[in-house]
């Protein structure tokens, strides 16, 4: 090691050759991955942006230049509007709900308790099962004659539910009014474990001395959480919220698995991505579909920026 | 070392905040630990620790009970749907909508149906899922460690810009790529026959998460090992293959688990890119059977299929839980 780093006369040329070899090795190793990234990722969005300003023939490609017409068309399309409304509604409810659950679980699991690993493992498991499996299970449980309705009947909760306007065999995922809320609860159930893992990582990043100081000041458990832990988790909140919002705005799997490509019942599960899918593959309007994709990208991108502004530009520790 | 005498003091403080006496004494311990952090100060403090923990146990019983109450409650909430799925798979259709814990009668008819009577059959879907998941995992490990190593250890012009581009792809939603990828893979002739599976592999061949995870790991490996190999006359590729790659096995394991699980469960790309029934992966088949395959409410075989699709992941999870958690916590972004 010392021999290599000792400067020797006449070695400069050799070192230059070494640097060139190193650079060549570097390019050789990144060539294939970078080609894939550039074509399939960066190339894809540029291509989508290009398609979005054309009337596009599926065989021959660009047919007629439309400028921003596809975008204008989207903004005036009632189904697009309801897709935006549904997607935003889902995100606005689902993200805070799942964050609260995840934080709650993380704080409990982070304590000195027996079976910590077991509980952490159990809470995380739904996150790693496939969305198709989870959706199928919940469609079964929430069907009019499913476990949920049976159990609330057996527990004598039906009078309460009928006060809220639901009869004994309410079809939770098949009814226009409740389908989206069903998906929200389903996905909160699935994802709370993931958010717990994120929060655990940021909880463990809080230095011990902080709690010691709080304890010396005589702060109780709740005060410590409210005034010390919660504010110090800010990078964690930012990270989890960003991941959540990006994921929420892309809701697709569960919407299709439950309501098929039409976003049934009555467009209540029509999300932005699902509408993009419909425009592309059902109505075969590529230009229009691409425009919807670009709008989605802009929405996600600005949501992330706003998020960053709210959390005062503090960098997430986990990424 | 400076911290160790303070730790028990802190525990003592949180253990009994109600009594001012103990808080006074703990403050004294902190002062002693902070002022004179000799070995003598550390020793009595560590000896105090066990008894203090016992005090903590008794005064916080209610909080613990509450914690266990929520933990067990939530664990049940996680467990019951899966248990109900397994139970239902052994029921008859009439029995499947009844609230019976033990199937009456217990039957394997649903399993028979799910295993032998589906079109395409489950074995075919298993095979499709498996091929795609293995291929995607392999490409991610190979290409990810190539790029990860280069970005971590080799100097070449444009390195930072290229790495920034890789990270930027994390901002691109898969769904936005749906249409362009569909057009591109068709143009490449990947839209027909078994090549549809290849198109999925192509799209998922490398993820920024894999590159990122491996790069971060390579950065932590001490440079001495590499330099020693270099002095022995090894070239960059030999050093990478013989020295660095074996050292990166924990990161490779995390990428393997993350990619296999993600691809095995993947719904979006198969849904967009696969048109032939006999190429369906398990999640796609599960969804299509219910939506268009005519067994929309034939719950028992549907639940048996859910079990079949979930068990491989459950087994992986039981053995490699650590890597699942590490992968997701380190990346935070689904690959």
HADDOCK unambig.tbl for C-alpha pairs under 7 A between the chains (distance, minus, plus):
assign (segid A and resid 1 and name CA) (segid B and resid 227 and name CA) 6.49 0.50 0.50
assign (segid A and resid 1 and name CA) (segid B and resid 228 and name CA) 6.61 0.50 0.50
assign (segid A and resid 22 and name CA) (segid B and resid 154 and name CA) 6.11 0.50 0.50
assign (segid A and resid 22 and name CA) (segid B and resid 155 and name CA) 6.48 0.50 0.50
assign (segid A and resid 22 and name CA) (segid B and resid 236 and name CA) 7.00 0.50 0.50
assign (segid A and resid 23 and name CA) (segid B and resid 154 and name CA) 6.87 0.50 0.50
assign (segid A and resid 23 and name CA) (segid B and resid 155 and name CA) 5.89 0.50 0.50
assign (segid A and resid 23 and name CA) (segid B and resid 156 and name CA) 4.30 0.50 0.50
assign (segid A and resid 25 and name CA) (segid B and resid 236 and name CA) 6.67 0.50 0.50
assign (segid A and resid 26 and name CA) (segid B and resid 150 and name CA) 5.09 0.50 0.50
assign (segid A and resid 26 and name CA) (segid B and resid 154 and name CA) 5.69 0.50 0.50
assign (segid A and resid 26 and name CA) (segid B and resid 155 and name CA) 6.98 0.50 0.50
assign (segid A and resid 26 and name CA) (segid B and resid 156 and name CA) 6.26 0.50 0.50
assign (segid A and resid 29 and name CA) (segid B and resid 146 and name CA) 5.04 0.50 0.50
assign (segid A and resid 29 and name CA) (segid B and resid 147 and name CA) 5.80 0.50 0.50
assign (segid A and resid 29 and name CA) (segid B and resid 150 and name CA) 6.31 0.50 0.50
assign (segid A and resid 30 and name CA) (segid B and resid 146 and name CA) 6.40 0.50 0.50
assign (segid A and resid 30 and name CA) (segid B and resid 147 and name CA) 4.78 0.50 0.50
assign (segid A and resid 30 and name CA) (segid B and resid 150 and name CA) 6.70 0.50 0.50
assign (segid A and resid 33 and name CA) (segid B and resid 143 and name CA) 5.89 0.50 0.50
assign (segid A and resid 33 and name CA) (segid B and resid 147 and name CA) 6.73 0.50 0.50
assign (segid A and resid 33 and name CA) (segid B and resid 206 and name CA) 6.52 0.50 0.50
assign (segid A and resid 37 and name CA) (segid B and resid 166 and name CA) 6.84 0.50 0.50
assign (segid A and resid 40 and name CA) (segid B and resid 181 and name CA) 6.91 0.50 0.50
assign (segid A and resid 40 and name CA) (segid B and resid 203 and name CA) 6.91 0.50 0.50
assign (segid A and resid 41 and name CA) (segid B and resid 169 and name CA) 6.18 0.50 0.50
assign (segid A and resid 42 and name CA) (segid B and resid 169 and name CA) 6.89 0.50 0.50
assign (segid A and resid 44 and name CA) (segid B and resid 177 and name CA) 5.64 0.50 0.50
assign (segid A and resid 44 and name CA) (segid B and resid 180 and name CA) 5.47 0.50 0.50
assign (segid A and resid 44 and name CA) (segid B and resid 181 and name CA) 6.78 0.50 0.50
assign (segid A and resid 45 and name CA) (segid B and resid 176 and name CA) 6.99 0.50 0.50
assign (segid A and resid 45 and name CA) (segid B and resid 177 and name CA) 6.49 0.50 0.50
assign (segid A and resid 47 and name CA) (segid B and resid 180 and name CA) 6.38 0.50 0.50
assign (segid A and resid 48 and name CA) (segid B and resid 180 and name CA) 5.99 0.50 0.50
assign (segid A and resid 108 and name CA) (segid B and resid 67 and name CA) 6.09 0.50 0.50
assign (segid A and resid 119 and name CA) (segid B and resid 71 and name CA) 6.92 0.50 0.50
assign (segid A and resid 119 and name CA) (segid B and resid 75 and name CA) 6.73 0.50 0.50
assign (segid A and resid 122 and name CA) (segid B and resid 75 and name CA) 6.23 0.50 0.50
assign (segid A and resid 122 and name CA) (segid B and resid 78 and name CA) 6.93 0.50 0.50
assign (segid A and resid 123 and name CA) (segid B and resid 75 and name CA) 6.43 0.50 0.50
assign (segid A and resid 123 and name CA) (segid B and resid 78 and name CA) 6.56 0.50 0.50
assign (segid A and resid 129 and name CA) (segid B and resid 265 and name CA) 6.88 0.50 0.50
assign (segid A and resid 129 and name CA) (segid B and resid 310 and name CA) 6.15 0.50 0.50
assign (segid A and resid 129 and name CA) (segid B and resid 313 and name CA) 6.88 0.50 0.50
assign (segid A and resid 130 and name CA) (segid B and resid 265 and name CA) 4.40 0.50 0.50
assign (segid A and resid 130 and name CA) (segid B and resid 283 and name CA) 6.95 0.50 0.50
assign (segid A and resid 132 and name CA) (segid B and resid 283 and name CA) 5.16 0.50 0.50
assign (segid A and resid 132 and name CA) (segid B and resid 286 and name CA) 6.59 0.50 0.50
assign (segid A and resid 132 and name CA) (segid B and resid 287 and name CA) 6.15 0.50 0.50
assign (segid A and resid 133 and name CA) (segid B and resid 283 and name CA) 6.94 0.50 0.50
assign (segid A and resid 133 and name CA) (segid B and resid 306 and name CA) 5.20 0.50 0.50
assign (segid A and resid 137 and name CA) (segid B and resid 81 and name CA) 6.90 0.50 0.50
assign (segid A and resid 137 and name CA) (segid B and resid 85 and name CA) 6.70 0.50 0.50
assign (segid A and resid 145 and name CA) (segid B and resid 97 and name CA) 5.64 0.50 0.50
assign (segid A and resid 146 and name CA) (segid B and resid 97 and name CA) 5.84 0.50 0.50
assign (segid A and resid 147 and name CA) (segid B and resid 99 and name CA) 6.82 0.50 0.50
assign (segid A and resid 150 and name CA) (segid B and resid 99 and name CA) 6.46 0.50 0.50
assign (segid A and resid 197 and name CA) (segid B and resid 329 and name CA) 6.39 0.50 0.50
assign (segid A and resid 198 and name CA) (segid B and resid 329 and name CA) 5.87 0.50 0.50
assign (segid A and resid 201 and name CA) (segid B and resid 329 and name CA) 6.86 0.50 0.50
assign (segid A and resid 212 and name CA) (segid B and resid 10 and name CA) 5.37 0.50 0.50
assign (segid A and resid 215 and name CA) (segid B and resid 13 and name CA) 6.09 0.50 0.50
assign (segid A and resid 215 and name CA) (segid B and resid 14 and name CA) 6.05 0.50 0.50
assign (segid A and resid 216 and name CA) (segid B and resid 13 and name CA) 7.00 0.50 0.50
assign (segid A and resid 218 and name CA) (segid B and resid 17 and name CA) 6.64 0.50 0.50
assign (segid A and resid 253 and name CA) (segid B and resid 267 and name CA) 6.79 0.50 0.50
assign (segid A and resid 253 and name CA) (segid B and resid 268 and name CA) 6.67 0.50 0.50
assign (segid A and resid 257 and name CA) (segid B and resid 287 and name CA) 5.86 0.50 0.50
assign (segid A and resid 260 and name CA) (segid B and resid 291 and name CA) 6.70 0.50 0.50
assign (segid A and resid 273 and name CA) (segid B and resid 175 and name CA) 6.44 0.50 0.50
assign (segid A and resid 280 and name CA) (segid B and resid 179 and name CA) 6.92 0.50 0.50
assign (segid A and resid 290 and name CA) (segid B and resid 179 and name CA) 6.99 0.50 0.50
assign (segid A and resid 293 and name CA) (segid B and resid 176 and name CA) 4.93 0.50 0.50
assign (segid A and resid 297 and name CA) (segid B and resid 176 and name CA) 6.99 0.50 0.50
assign (segid A and resid 318 and name CA) (segid B and resid 330 and name CA) 6.49 0.50 0.50
assign (segid A and resid 319 and name CA) (segid B and resid 330 and name CA) 6.99 0.50 0.50
assign (segid A and resid 319 and name CA) (segid B and resid 331 and name CA) 6.30 0.50 0.50
assign (segid A and resid 319 and name CA) (segid B and resid 332 and name CA) 6.84 0.50 0.50
